[in-house]
């Protein structure tokens, strides 16, 4: 890779500039590593929400961690995010069963809705996110 995109991203001044670089950054990662099992294309998720996926095949779980980073430094407050929608490609070992989701959040109990898009893809809807939410996806036969 001729250019250090991580450094370029880090040094950009605005959220809009960083957001514009994300597709290029994702493309480079996909070229190097290929598509991971738990890819999460955002459908309606602001750039101020971070997402991480973790897979635990031994226990039959896929975790989606969401972090709200919409901090107003002048008032030291976090603006909640609402109506988040994203899709998650589930691993093959999870594709055969019905998938259920539980949400764990330190500041409330946001509602999660799962819709099977196809054998390998779920649409995930979360009604609100204050600071952090962990969604635990499990498949049952």
Secondary structure, DSSP 8 states (H G I E B T S, - for coil): --S-HHHHHHH-SSHHHHHHHHHHHHHHHHHHH---TT---EEE--TTEEEEEEEEGGGTEEEEEEEE--EETTTTEE--EEEEEEEEE--GGGTTSEEEEEEE-TT----EEEEEEETTEEEEEEEEESSEEEEEEEEE-
